[in-house]
Amino acid sequence: MRILIGMSHVFLIMAGLGLAAVDPIGIALMPLLLMQKQPLQRSLAFLGGSLLALMVMGVAFAWGLGLFVLHAEQSHPWLVPYSQVAAGTVLLAVATGMVIHRRRHSQAGMQPPQLLVDQLRLKVWHIATAGAALVVAQSIADVVFVVAMVHVGQQHWPLWLMASAVLVYSLAALVLQIAVVGVYYWLPAVQRGRAMEKLRRFVDAYAELAAICASSIIAIVLLAYGLPASLHYL
């Protein structure tokens, strides 16, 4: 029973971190995909490429970096709290940078890179590749992703269970994009185009703000855990 409770706790943490890993660009791209020909095929290709990339990178990070941190923690117990403080500080800096950018470019919105937009107009495999490339680029620089995968690796689980935790994170990270597709197909056909245009404008206005809030919350949590523990090693 204790093992199941521990697993559930980790899975809940992974789901929360996945939800906090807001992807404004990925969300902004979904209306563009759904307003083209073959919207279901294109949107599912993008989501499939994103999910596959998240799973492969997540398991690789958890199996490699996570286990390395676990072994390092045994000989250097100060490593985890110091890492939490460092990650929290980086996330606060990222949030501050986004606030400055938002104030300077308040009318610009969250515009997807033109290269990605061009890829979405090509063949389905280009779309899947674009989704995977976006996830890879963001995950490498995403402190939330690294923290999540290190946490999974520290559990010292077998590979299948580790992959299950990564899957929970990945689905949570993509849940907003999945929800957009679901809403699109739930709406009557005559309302879909207008709804996607409204969604695009909403994302332009508020997606960056959501990313700022998510980064700030995770940063505060990491600092709240890391700072008191790190003081014991000064």
PLY file of the C-alpha trace (Angstrom):
ply
format ascii 1.0
element vertex 234
property float x
property float y
property float z
element edge 233
property int vertex1
property int vertex2
end_header
0.00 0.00 0.00
2.82 2.39 0.88
4.45 1.72 -2.50
1.19 2.49 -4.33
0.78 5.72 -2.37
4.33 6.71 -3.25
3.75 5.96 -6.92
0.50 7.94 -6.94
2.29 10.87 -5.30
4.99 10.89 -7.98
2.43 10.57 -10.77
0.49 13.54 -9.36
3.67 15.59 -9.21
4.44 14.68 -12.82
0.93 15.66 -13.91
1.26 19.00 -12.11
4.66 19.71 -13.64
3.33 18.75 -17.07
0.44 21.19 -16.70
2.89 23.87 -15.56
5.02 23.34 -18.69
2.82 25.73 -20.67
3.66 25.69 -24.39
2.26 28.93 -25.84
3.70 28.30 -29.31
2.26 24.78 -29.51
-1.15 26.05 -28.45
-0.96 28.91 -30.94
-0.21 26.47 -33.77
-3.29 24.30 -33.19
-5.85 26.76 -34.66
-3.61 27.13 -37.73
-3.60 23.35 -38.22
-7.33 23.02 -37.68
-8.15 25.69 -40.26
-6.27 23.84 -43.04
-7.29 20.88 -45.20
-7.33 17.50 -43.41
-7.46 19.17 -39.97
-7.75 15.94 -37.96
-4.89 14.22 -39.76
-2.63 17.26 -39.46
-3.41 18.03 -35.82
-2.94 14.39 -34.78
0.35 14.22 -36.68
1.60 17.29 -34.81
0.46 15.91 -31.45
1.91 12.48 -32.26
5.30 13.94 -33.11
5.24 16.04 -29.94
4.26 13.09 -27.73
6.89 10.79 -29.23
9.63 13.39 -28.77
8.58 14.06 -25.18
8.58 10.35 -24.38
11.97 9.64 -25.95
13.63 12.69 -24.39
11.89 12.18 -21.06
12.96 8.56 -20.65
16.48 9.42 -21.81
16.77 12.27 -19.30
15.17 10.31 -16.45
17.24 7.18 -17.09
20.48 9.09 -17.56
20.41 12.41 -15.71
17.98 11.24 -13.04
20.06 8.20 -12.08
23.23 10.31 -12.13
21.66 12.76 -9.68
20.48 9.85 -7.51
24.01 8.44 -7.26
25.53 11.90 -6.77
23.02 12.68 -4.02
24.21 9.69 -2.00
27.75 11.07 -1.83
26.81 14.78 -1.98
23.53 15.30 -0.07
23.69 19.06 -0.64
23.31 18.60 -4.42
19.49 18.37 -4.57
18.63 21.44 -2.44
21.27 23.52 -4.23
19.90 22.33 -7.58
16.38 23.28 -6.50
17.57 26.77 -5.58
19.41 27.09 -8.89
16.40 25.88 -10.90
14.04 28.18 -9.01
16.35 31.14 -9.60
16.55 30.36 -13.33
12.76 30.10 -13.59
12.33 33.43 -11.81
14.80 34.98 -14.24
12.88 33.48 -17.17
9.59 34.80 -15.79
11.13 38.24 -15.29
12.45 38.20 -18.86
9.00 37.32 -20.19
7.44 40.15 -18.13
9.90 42.63 -19.65
9.26 41.26 -23.12
5.49 41.47 -22.58
5.70 45.11 -21.52
7.89 46.08 -24.45
5.93 44.11 -27.05
2.44 44.07 -25.58
0.86 44.29 -29.03
2.95 41.57 -30.66
1.35 38.57 -28.95
2.73 35.03 -28.99
3.49 34.50 -32.65
4.76 31.06 -33.77
8.12 31.04 -35.60
7.63 31.43 -39.36
9.65 28.26 -40.05
7.17 26.19 -38.02
4.22 27.86 -39.72
5.72 26.99 -43.12
6.19 23.36 -42.05
2.50 23.12 -41.14
1.53 23.78 -44.77
3.56 20.84 -46.09
3.10 17.06 -45.87
1.90 15.25 -42.77
5.35 13.89 -41.92
6.67 17.48 -42.00
4.01 18.40 -39.44
4.97 15.49 -37.18
8.63 16.50 -37.49
7.77 20.11 -36.69
5.92 19.02 -33.53
8.86 16.87 -32.44
11.40 19.61 -33.21
9.43 22.17 -31.22
9.27 19.85 -28.20
12.98 18.99 -28.40
14.02 22.65 -28.63
11.81 23.71 -25.74
12.57 20.74 -23.49
16.32 21.25 -23.66
15.90 24.78 -22.33
12.93 24.02 -20.04
13.86 23.88 -16.36
10.46 22.35 -15.50
11.13 19.43 -17.87
14.58 18.80 -16.38
13.25 18.97 -12.80
10.44 16.53 -13.67
12.73 13.99 -15.33
15.32 14.16 -12.54
12.53 13.52 -10.04
11.46 10.42 -11.97
15.02 9.13 -12.22
15.50 9.53 -8.47
12.75 6.95 -7.82
15.04 4.19 -9.10
12.09 2.51 -10.83
12.23 -0.14 -13.57
12.17 1.24 -17.08
8.48 0.51 -17.77
7.34 2.35 -14.65
9.67 5.24 -15.38
8.20 5.45 -18.90
4.68 5.46 -17.40
5.55 8.49 -15.26
7.04 10.24 -18.29
3.83 9.47 -20.21
1.77 11.14 -17.48
3.96 14.25 -17.75
3.81 14.23 -21.55
0.02 13.93 -21.74
-0.38 16.68 -19.13
2.01 18.92 -21.06
-0.06 18.42 -24.24
-3.51 18.45 -22.64
-4.34 21.99 -23.78
-3.47 21.18 -27.40
-5.53 17.98 -27.15
-8.41 19.99 -25.66
-8.31 22.43 -28.58
-8.72 19.54 -31.04
-11.54 18.09 -28.95
-13.41 21.40 -28.81
-12.97 21.86 -32.55
-14.68 18.55 -33.34
-17.33 19.08 -30.68
-18.46 22.38 -32.23
-20.89 22.49 -35.16
-19.09 22.83 -38.49
-20.41 26.36 -39.11
-18.85 27.64 -35.87
-15.42 26.07 -36.12
-13.66 28.74 -38.18
-14.92 31.59 -36.00
-14.05 29.70 -32.80
-10.48 29.00 -33.97
-9.97 32.66 -34.87
-11.18 33.70 -31.40
-8.87 31.14 -29.84
-5.92 32.44 -31.86
-6.54 35.98 -30.63
-6.94 34.73 -27.06
-3.63 32.88 -27.22
-1.93 35.94 -28.67
-3.18 37.97 -25.72
-2.78 35.61 -22.76
-0.49 32.65 -23.54
2.67 34.47 -22.50
0.96 35.60 -19.29
0.08 31.96 -18.51
3.71 30.95 -19.07
4.84 33.71 -16.69
2.43 32.52 -13.98
3.43 28.85 -14.40
7.16 29.66 -14.26
6.71 31.84 -11.19
4.68 29.21 -9.30
7.18 26.43 -9.98
10.06 28.76 -9.05
8.43 29.63 -5.72
7.81 25.95 -4.92
11.41 24.99 -5.76
12.83 27.84 -3.67
10.47 27.05 -0.78
11.81 23.47 -0.69
15.41 24.19 -1.62
16.35 27.26 0.42
15.67 25.89 3.93
17.42 22.60 3.13
20.41 24.31 1.54
20.98 26.46 4.63
21.94 23.32 6.58
25.00 22.87 4.32
26.39 26.39 4.63
0 1
1 2
2 3
3 4
4 5
5 6
6 7
7 8
8 9
9 10
10 11
11 12
12 13
13 14
14 15
15 16
16 17
17 18
18 19
19 20
20 21
21 22
22 23
23 24
24 25
25 26
26 27
27 28
28 29
29 30
30 31
31 32
32 33
33 34
34 35
35 36
36 37
37 38
38 39
39 40
40 41
41 42
42 43
43 44
44 45
45 46
46 47
47 48
48 49
49 50
50 51
51 52
52 53
53 54
54 55
55 56
56 57
57 58
58 59
59 60
60 61
61 62
62 63
63 64
64 65
65 66
66 67
67 68
68 69
69 70
70 71
71 72
72 73
73 74
74 75
75 76
76 77
77 78
78 79
79 80
80 81
81 82
82 83
83 84
84 85
85 86
86 87
87 88
88 89
89 90
90 91
91 92
92 93
93 94
94 95
95 96
96 97
97 98
98 99
99 100
100 101
101 102
102 103
103 104
104 105
105 106
106 107
107 108
108 109
109 110
110 111
111 112
112 113
113 114
114 115
115 116
116 117
117 118
118 119
119 120
120 121
121 122
122 123
123 124
124 125
125 126
126 127
127 128
128 129
129 130
130 131
131 132
132 133
133 134
134 135
135 136
136 137
137 138
138 139
139 140
140 141
141 142
142 143
143 144
144 145
145 146
146 147
147 148
148 149
149 150
150 151
151 152
152 153
153 154
154 155
155 156
156 157
157 158
158 159
159 160
160 161
161 162
162 163
163 164
164 165
165 166
166 167
167 168
168 169
169 170
170 171
171 172
172 173
173 174
174 175
175 176
176 177
177 178
178 179
179 180
180 181
181 182
182 183
183 184
184 185
185 186
186 187
187 188
188 189
189 190
190 191
191 192
192 193
193 194
194 195
195 196
196 197
197 198
198 199
199 200
200 201
201 202
202 203
203 204
204 205
205 206
206 207
207 208
208 209
209 210
210 211
211 212
212 213
213 214
214 215
215 216
216 217
217 218
218 219
219 220
220 221
221 222
222 223
223 224
224 225
225 226
226 227
227 228
228 229
229 230
230 231
231 232
232 233
